[in-house]
Amino acid sequence: MTVLSFIACRMFEDEITHIIESDPCIRKVVIVDNEDCSGLAGKLEAAGCNYDLLLLPALPARSEDGGEDGLTLVVYMLELALHAVPANLKKVVYEKVEELSGHSDGILLFYGLCGNVLGKVEQDFSSSPCVVRILKEDNGTVVDDCIGAVLGGRAAYLAKLTGSRGIGTFFMTPMWAAHWREMVVSAGLTQNPDDIKMSKFVFDYAGYKNVARMDTGLYYEKDFNAMVEEFARLFEFNIIEMTASPALIKECYRKLCADVIH
């Protein structure tokens, strides 16, 4: 059985749950047991998807299951706060690729450029027997970040930005809505996630006036609308509706499968 691995920022919990729920070729799911896996595990349970929870040393070796049809998927979730220091993000992601490469036929990184530190990851691991891929557009451009990934790439991202006509817009996916307090800290906006006054000062200074409620078509975060409304109320933002999609991410997964499964 072919073994694929996802190394992912927690921001992609919904998209990973969707892939697992919708792909019948995935016969077995293994989540690496760490302090960042509970969100994904809970969503899989709610969706009726089975999984095993294993510590990294207990993972099977690459293709150990022999010639059975289907996929074993290993998912390694990483903390949101890694983005605070791009150099550390690169260090940790590269370490996890090295650790999982011995257990995997292929690895997909659920990251974008993220501070311009992951743009050469495929090149850097090109000699590995394990195929390593990162989220990219059809033209081969690495996506900018989790927002660009669900908007479909850089051109769509830029179009949304320019369409705001100079008015600062805060893009909010369901996972962003659920964890915005943690993310404003990791982004350096404030040291205290409950210091709304300071965060509002920073947002106002940067010209933010809107929050985009991004409908990805995935509804694993049940209180998405209420969370966006609370955010808008706290910071006196207007809510604008925006359509997004996991299509680019699913296509990257399909391409990895095509590269690995012969």
N, C-alpha and C positions, 0 to 999 in steps of 0.2 A: 504494500500500500504506500502510495506517495505521501510524503510528509511536507506540508507547507507550514510556514510560521509567519505570524504577524507580530511586528514590534511596533507598538502604537502609543501615541499620546492619548490620554483618557478622553480628549475632546472627540475622538472618533468612536466612542462606545456604541452610539446608535447605528452608525454605518456598518460596524463589524457585526453587531447583532443582526442586522438586516441581511448581510451576506450569509451568515450561518443559518438563519431561518429560511432563506429562499433557495439555497443551493443543495439539491438532493445528493450531489456527489460527495458532500462532506459526511463521512460515515462516523467519524469520531472527533470530538473537540476536547482539547486539553488546555486548561488555563494554568499558566504558571502562578503558583501560590505566592502572592506578595501583598503588601499593604494597599496596592492600587487596583486590585482585581475585583473588589466587591461590587462596584457599580455594574460592570459587565456581567458578572455572575448573576446578579439580581435580575437584570433585564433578560438574560437567557432563560432563567427560571420562569419569569412571567410569560415568556413567549413559548414555553413548553419545550425548550431545547435542552437536551442532556449534555453534560460535560463532566470531565474528570478534573479534579484540582490536585496538581502535583508540584512538588518542589523541583527546581531546575535539575538537580543531580539525578532525579528519578525519571527524567524523560527518556524515551527510547532512542536508540541510535538511528541514523538516517536509514529509511526504507527497511527497518528491521522486521516489519510485518510481512515482508515477502511480496508475492505477486498479486495480492488481492486487488480488485477494482476499488475505486473510490479514493477519498482523501482522508488523511488525518491532519487536522488543523491544530497547531499550537499557537496560543495567543499570549504574548507577554506585554502587559500594560505598564506604562511608565507615568510617573507623576506629572501633574500640570506645571509645577513650579520649576521644572527643568529649563523652561524658556527664559527664566530670569537671567541666566548667565549662558549665552550661546556657546561659549567654549566648553562649558561643562556639559551642555546638551550633546554636543558632538562627541565628547569623550564617552559619555554613558551609552549613547546609541551605538557607537562603534564597538564598545565592549560587549553589548548584548548581541550584536551581529556575530562577533567572534564566538561567543558562548553558544549561540543557537545553530551556527553553521554546521556543527558536527551532528546535529539532530535533524537537520532539514535538507530537503532537496531544493527548496526555494524559500526566500524570505521577502516579504513586502513590508516596507517601512511606511507607516501611516503618519508621515510628516511631509512638510514642504521645505522650502529653503530655510525658514525659521532662523533669521539672522545671518543668512548667507553662509551657514556652516555645513550644510548637508548636500550641497549641490553637486559634489564630486563623489558621493558615496558609492555609486555604481562603478565608477572608474577605479576607485581605491580597492574595491573587492572583486575586480574583474578576474583575478587569477584564482579565486576561491572555487572549489568544486560545487559549492552551493550558489545558485543563482540569486543575486541580490538586486531588488528593484525598489524604487521610491515612487511616490505618486507623481505622475507626469501627464501632461496634455498629449494629444495625438501627435503634435509636432515635436515631441521630445523635450519640451520645456518643463522643468520641475515646477510644480505649483508653488505659489508663494507661501500659503499657510492653510489652515483648516477652513477659513472663509473662502479663499480662492478655490479650494477643492470642491466645495458644494455649489459654487457659482458656475463652475465649468472651466475655470482657467483664468489667465491673466487678462485677456481681452474683455471677458464678461465682467471681471472684477473692476477693471478700469472704467468700463461703461457705467457701472453702478455708481462709482465714485464721481465721475464727471456729471452724471445725471443729477447729482445732488446740488449742482450749481453753486458750489463753494460753501454750502452748508455742511458742517461736520456731521457725519452719520456714523453711529456706533452699530456695527453689524452684530446681530445676536442670534446664534443658532440655539436649539434647545439645550445643548450642553453648556454653551456660554451663559445662557440664562440661569442654569442651575448652579454655576460656579463663578459668577462674575466677581464676587467678593474676593475669592482667592486669586483670580486673574488680575485684578487691578493692583493687588499687592505685588505679584510677580512681575508686572509691567512697570513697577516703580512709581505708580501714581500716588500711593500712600503706603505707610507702614502699618496702618490700622484699618482693616477692612470695614469696620463699623464707623469710621470717621467720614461720614457722608459729606460733611461740610468741606473737608479738604479735597475729597474726590470731586465734588461739584465745582470747586474753585478751579481745579486742573482742567476739567471738561469744559468749563466756560472759557477759560483762557485759550484753550485749543480750538474753540469755535464749534463745539459739538452742540447741536440743537435737536437732532433726531436720533431715534433708535429704530433700526430695521428689524422687524420680526420676520425671520427667515423660515418660511415653511418648506422644510426639506422633504415632506411627504412621509416622514418617520415620526411616530408618536409614542416613543418609549418613555419620554419625559412627560408625565401626565399633566403637570401643572405649568406647561410652557407659557400659555397665554397669560396666566395670572402672574408669573414671574416677570415677564416683560412689562406688564402693566405696573407692577410694583417698582421696577427699575425706572420706568418713565415718570412715575409720580415722584420718586425720591429726587430725581435730577431735573425735573421739569422739562422733559423731552417730549417731542411729538412722536407718535408711533406711525411708522410707515410700513406697509406690507410688502414683502419681497418673496419671490419664488426661488427656491433652490432645489437641489437634487443630488442624490448619491450616485448619479450615472457615471461620472468620471471615475470615481473610486471603484465602482463595480467593473468598469472597463479595465482598469489597471490590474485588478484581481484576475479577470479573464485572461489578460495577456500573460500574466505570470503562470497561470495554469497551462497555457498553450506552450510557453517556453520550457516548462518542466516536464509535462506529461507527454510522452512520445507514443 
